[in-house]
Amino acid sequence: MVDAMAAPEPAIELADVSLQFGQLRALHRLTLEVPRGIVFGFLGPNGAGKTSTLRVLLGLVRTSAGATRVPGLDPIADAPRVRAQVGVLLENDGLYDRLTALANLDYHARIHHLPAPARAARIEQVLRACGLWDRRRDRVAIWSKGMRQKLAVARALLHRPPLVLLDEPFTGLDPVAAVELRDSIAALSRELGTTVFLTTHDLGHVEKVCASVAVLKDGSVIALGSPDELAARGSRDEVEIRGAGLTTELLAALQRDGVIATFSLTGASARVTCARLSRPQLGAELVRRGVEIEELRTVRASLEDAFLHLMERATP
């Protein structure tokens, strides 16, 4: 008997997946589960294996070892069913310049065999969700890259796939367009309940939109958690100090004594990372050495700080 209260099957399951191209190892025992209904960030430097992972998920390559389920199906054995349940935006947006936004989506809706009565309503829903309804009769050839990217995301979600794969959707966008696209991705996932698997180098957007993040290095996951969790454990928080008596000589002495690991000084303000003392202990040590402290506070590490620290730590 099936347990009605059992947790839903993950949107993506990768278990000990390896992928080899001749002497090149693209993925090495990659293990990952992505829950349903969230925006999931998949991060890593160039060459880490992000694109190879997407190709595995789409059934475009056969793995050397391990098992893959997307969502709940084998991408190789069940390729047509998997592709029917996955929306994709890769490097090229795949839009037809001579067609309007409405015609582009209508064409893809027909490919996915959406019935006529539901087709118009669904197209309106996704265009409104990404803020393009008022421009639906424009030919997309005249659109900015940001608007095209939003339309491409809408097209990927058009046939109500439970999973959407977005590969570097913010590349080439100006800051305003990138924020608009990020907000559209969040709204579409929230309103439609779609799982979004997002690869990007734009870590600021990941912090804003992703519920969970995996960091990839040399084909393996080296860190997994929420952006806040990775920032908390992936790098050392800095302490900002303001007050009289802060000098380069004093901070250098604290570093030599092993009290702090790093420091920078600008006027009467310093930023340090602690080597062995807690923040209150650091404050007491500074007072003992003659500093008149006005403020001492922890500066939370960003996801970018954590990412760089993880890359350094994972480098042999």
C-alpha positions as CSV (number, residue, x, y, z in Angstrom):
1,M,0.0,0.0,0.0
2,V,1.4,3.4,-1.0
3,D,1.8,5.8,1.9
4,A,-0.3,8.9,1.1
5,M,1.9,11.0,3.4
6,A,5.1,10.0,1.7
7,A,7.3,12.8,0.4
8,P,6.9,13.6,-3.3
9,E,9.5,12.2,-5.7
10,P,12.3,14.7,-6.3
11,A,12.2,16.6,-9.6
12,I,15.8,15.5,-10.3
13,E,17.8,12.6,-8.9
14,L,21.4,11.9,-9.8
15,A,23.1,9.0,-8.0
16,D,26.9,8.5,-8.5
17,V,26.7,9.7,-12.0
18,S,30.0,9.7,-14.0
19,L,30.5,10.9,-17.5
20,Q,33.7,10.4,-19.5
21,F,34.7,11.7,-22.9
22,G,37.8,9.8,-23.8
23,Q,40.4,10.9,-21.3
24,L,38.3,13.9,-20.2
25,R,36.3,13.3,-17.0
26,A,33.2,15.6,-17.2
27,L,31.3,14.3,-14.2
28,H,32.6,12.2,-11.3
29,R,30.2,10.4,-9.0
30,L,27.8,13.3,-9.1
31,T,25.0,12.8,-6.5
32,L,22.2,15.3,-6.2
33,E,18.5,15.6,-5.4
34,V,16.4,18.6,-6.3
35,P,13.0,18.9,-4.5
36,R,9.9,19.8,-6.5
37,G,8.5,23.3,-6.7
38,I,11.6,25.4,-6.0
39,V,14.1,27.5,-7.9
40,F,17.4,25.6,-7.6
41,G,20.8,27.1,-8.3
42,F,23.5,25.0,-9.9
43,L,26.8,26.9,-9.6
44,G,30.4,26.3,-10.6
45,P,33.3,27.7,-12.6
46,N,33.7,27.2,-16.3
47,G,34.5,23.6,-16.9
48,A,33.0,22.3,-13.7
49,G,30.5,20.1,-15.5
50,K,27.3,22.3,-15.5
51,T,26.6,21.9,-19.2
52,S,27.4,18.2,-19.1
53,T,24.9,17.8,-16.3
54,L,22.2,19.5,-18.4
55,R,23.0,17.2,-21.3
56,V,22.6,14.2,-19.0
57,L,19.3,15.4,-17.6
58,L,18.0,15.9,-21.2
59,G,19.2,12.4,-22.3
60,L,21.5,13.8,-24.9
61,V,24.5,11.8,-23.6
62,R,24.7,8.3,-22.0
63,T,26.5,8.3,-18.6
64,S,29.5,6.1,-17.9
65,A,28.0,5.1,-14.5
66,G,25.2,5.9,-12.1
67,A,21.5,6.5,-12.3
68,T,19.5,9.6,-13.4
69,R,15.7,10.2,-12.9
70,V,14.0,13.3,-14.4
71,P,11.3,13.7,-12.9
72,G,11.1,10.0,-11.9
73,L,12.0,8.9,-15.4
74,D,15.2,7.7,-17.1
75,P,16.3,10.3,-19.7
76,I,17.6,7.7,-22.0
77,A,15.0,4.9,-21.8
78,D,12.1,7.4,-21.5
79,A,13.5,10.2,-23.6
80,P,10.2,11.3,-25.3
81,R,8.3,11.4,-22.0
82,V,11.1,13.2,-20.3
83,R,11.3,15.9,-23.0
84,A,7.5,16.3,-22.8
85,Q,7.9,17.1,-19.1
86,V,10.9,19.4,-19.3
87,G,11.1,23.0,-20.5
88,V,14.5,24.2,-21.6
89,L,16.3,27.5,-22.3
90,L,19.8,27.0,-23.5
91,E,22.3,29.5,-25.0
92,N,20.2,30.3,-28.0
93,D,16.7,31.6,-27.2
94,G,15.2,29.8,-30.2
95,L,12.6,32.5,-31.0
96,Y,11.4,33.3,-34.5
97,D,12.2,36.9,-35.2
98,R,9.6,37.4,-37.9
99,L,6.8,36.2,-35.6
100,T,5.1,38.1,-32.8
101,A,5.4,37.1,-29.2
102,L,1.8,35.7,-29.5
103,A,2.6,33.7,-32.6
104,N,5.9,32.3,-31.2
105,L,4.0,30.9,-28.2
106,D,1.1,29.7,-30.3
107,Y,3.5,27.8,-32.5
108,H,5.2,26.1,-29.6
109,A,1.8,25.4,-28.0
110,R,0.7,23.5,-31.1
111,I,4.0,21.5,-31.1
112,H,3.1,20.4,-27.6
113,H,-0.5,19.6,-28.7
114,L,-2.2,22.0,-26.4
115,P,-5.9,22.0,-27.3
116,A,-7.3,25.2,-28.9
117,P,-9.5,26.4,-26.0
118,A,-6.8,26.0,-23.4
119,R,-4.0,27.3,-25.7
120,A,-5.1,31.0,-25.7
121,A,-5.7,31.0,-22.0
122,R,-2.4,29.4,-21.3
123,I,-0.5,31.8,-23.5
124,E,-2.1,34.8,-21.9
125,Q,-1.2,33.4,-18.4
126,V,2.5,33.1,-19.1
127,L,2.7,36.4,-21.0
128,R,1.1,38.2,-18.1
129,A,3.2,36.4,-15.5
130,C,6.4,37.7,-17.2
131,G,5.0,41.2,-17.9
132,L,4.8,40.9,-21.7
133,W,1.1,40.8,-22.3
134,D,0.9,44.4,-23.5
135,R,3.6,43.7,-26.1
136,R,2.2,40.4,-27.4
137,R,1.6,41.7,-30.9
138,D,5.2,42.9,-31.4
139,R,7.5,41.1,-33.7
140,V,10.3,39.8,-31.4
141,A,12.9,41.0,-33.8
142,I,12.6,44.5,-32.4
143,W,12.8,43.4,-28.8
144,S,15.7,43.8,-26.4
145,K,17.7,40.8,-25.2
146,G,16.0,41.0,-21.8
147,M,12.5,40.9,-23.3
148,R,13.5,38.0,-25.5
149,Q,14.9,36.1,-22.5
150,K,11.6,36.6,-20.6
151,L,9.6,35.3,-23.6
152,A,11.9,32.3,-23.9
153,V,11.4,31.5,-20.2
154,A,7.6,31.8,-20.8
155,R,7.9,29.5,-23.8
156,A,9.8,26.9,-21.7
157,L,6.9,26.9,-19.2
158,L,4.2,27.0,-21.7
159,H,3.2,23.3,-21.7
160,R,3.2,23.2,-17.9
161,P,6.3,21.1,-17.5
162,P,7.0,20.1,-13.9
163,L,10.7,21.0,-14.5
164,V,12.4,23.8,-16.4
165,L,16.2,23.9,-17.1
166,L,17.6,27.4,-17.6
167,D,21.2,27.7,-18.7
168,E,22.8,31.1,-18.0
169,P,19.6,33.1,-18.6
170,F,21.1,36.4,-17.3
171,T,24.1,36.4,-19.7
172,G,24.3,39.7,-21.7
173,L,21.5,41.4,-19.9
174,D,21.8,44.9,-18.4
175,P,21.2,45.1,-14.6
176,V,17.6,46.3,-15.0
177,A,16.7,43.5,-17.5
178,A,18.4,40.9,-15.4
179,V,16.4,41.9,-12.3
180,E,13.2,41.9,-14.4
181,L,14.0,38.4,-15.7
182,R,14.9,37.1,-12.2
183,D,11.6,38.4,-10.9
184,S,9.7,36.7,-13.8
185,I,11.4,33.4,-13.0
186,A,10.4,33.6,-9.3
187,A,6.8,34.6,-10.2
188,L,6.4,31.9,-12.8
189,S,7.8,29.2,-10.4
190,R,5.7,30.5,-7.5
191,E,2.4,30.8,-9.5
192,L,2.8,27.7,-11.6
193,G,4.5,25.4,-9.0
194,T,7.3,24.6,-11.5
195,T,10.7,23.4,-10.4
196,V,13.4,25.6,-12.0
197,F,17.0,24.3,-12.3
198,L,19.1,27.4,-12.9
199,T,22.8,27.5,-13.9
200,T,24.4,31.0,-13.7
201,H,27.5,32.9,-12.7
202,D,25.4,35.8,-11.4
203,L,25.5,34.9,-7.7
204,G,23.6,38.0,-6.6
205,H,20.5,36.7,-8.5
206,V,21.0,33.3,-6.9
207,E,20.8,34.8,-3.4
208,K,17.6,36.6,-4.3
209,V,15.7,33.8,-6.1
210,C,17.0,30.3,-5.2
211,A,15.7,28.3,-2.3
212,S,18.6,25.9,-2.5
213,V,22.0,25.8,-4.2
214,A,24.6,23.2,-5.2
215,V,28.2,24.2,-5.9
216,L,30.0,22.0,-8.5
217,K,33.8,21.6,-8.9
218,D,35.5,19.1,-11.2
219,G,32.3,17.3,-11.9
220,S,31.3,16.7,-8.2
221,V,29.1,18.6,-5.8
222,I,31.3,20.2,-3.1
223,A,28.6,22.1,-1.2
224,L,24.8,22.0,-0.9
225,G,22.3,24.2,1.0
226,S,20.4,27.4,1.0
227,P,22.3,30.6,0.0
228,D,22.3,31.7,3.6
229,E,23.6,28.3,4.8
230,L,26.4,28.3,2.2
231,A,27.3,31.9,3.1
232,A,27.4,31.0,6.8
233,R,29.6,27.9,6.5
234,G,31.4,28.5,3.3
235,S,33.5,31.5,4.3
236,R,34.6,33.3,7.4
237,D,32.6,36.3,8.5
238,E,34.4,39.5,8.7
239,V,34.3,41.8,11.7
240,E,34.1,45.6,11.1
241,I,35.6,47.8,13.8
242,R,35.4,51.6,14.1
243,G,37.2,53.5,16.7
244,A,40.3,55.5,17.8
245,G,43.7,53.8,17.9
246,L,43.3,51.5,14.9
247,T,46.6,51.5,13.0
248,T,48.3,49.3,10.5
249,E,51.0,48.5,13.0
250,L,48.5,47.4,15.6
251,L,46.6,45.2,13.2
252,A,49.8,43.7,11.8
253,A,50.8,42.8,15.4
254,L,47.4,41.1,16.0
255,Q,47.9,39.1,12.8
256,R,51.5,38.1,13.8
257,D,50.1,37.0,17.2
258,G,47.5,34.8,15.5
259,V,44.5,36.9,16.9
260,I,43.3,37.8,13.4
261,A,43.8,36.2,10.0
262,T,43.4,39.1,7.6
263,F,42.8,42.8,7.9
264,S,42.2,46.0,5.9
265,L,42.2,49.5,7.3
266,T,40.5,52.6,5.9
267,G,40.7,55.7,8.1
268,A,39.3,54.9,11.5
269,S,37.5,51.7,10.2
270,A,39.0,48.2,9.9
271,R,37.8,44.9,8.6
272,V,39.3,41.7,10.0
273,T,38.7,38.0,10.0
274,C,39.2,36.3,13.3
275,A,41.7,33.5,13.5
276,R,40.8,32.1,16.9
277,L,38.8,34.5,19.0
278,S,35.1,35.2,19.2
279,R,33.9,38.7,18.5
280,P,33.6,39.6,22.2
281,Q,37.0,38.2,22.9
282,L,38.4,40.2,19.9
283,G,36.8,43.4,21.4
284,A,38.4,42.8,24.8
285,E,41.8,42.2,23.1
286,L,41.5,45.4,21.2
287,V,40.6,47.4,24.3
288,R,43.6,45.8,26.1
289,R,45.8,47.1,23.3
290,G,44.5,50.6,23.6
291,V,41.8,50.8,21.0
292,E,38.7,53.0,21.9
293,I,36.0,51.0,20.1
294,E,33.0,52.9,18.8
295,E,31.4,50.0,16.9
296,L,32.2,46.3,16.4
297,R,29.9,44.2,14.3
298,T,29.9,41.1,12.2
299,V,29.7,41.6,8.4
300,R,27.8,38.6,7.0
301,A,29.7,36.9,4.2
302,S,28.0,37.0,0.8
303,L,27.3,34.0,-1.4
304,E,30.1,35.3,-3.7
305,D,32.5,35.3,-0.7
306,A,31.5,31.8,0.1
307,F,31.7,30.6,-3.5
308,L,35.3,31.9,-3.8
309,H,36.3,30.4,-0.5
310,L,34.8,27.0,-1.5
311,M,36.8,27.1,-4.8
312,E,40.0,27.9,-3.0
313,R,39.4,25.2,-0.4
314,A,38.6,22.6,-3.1
315,T,41.8,23.4,-5.1
316,P,44.6,20.9,-4.5
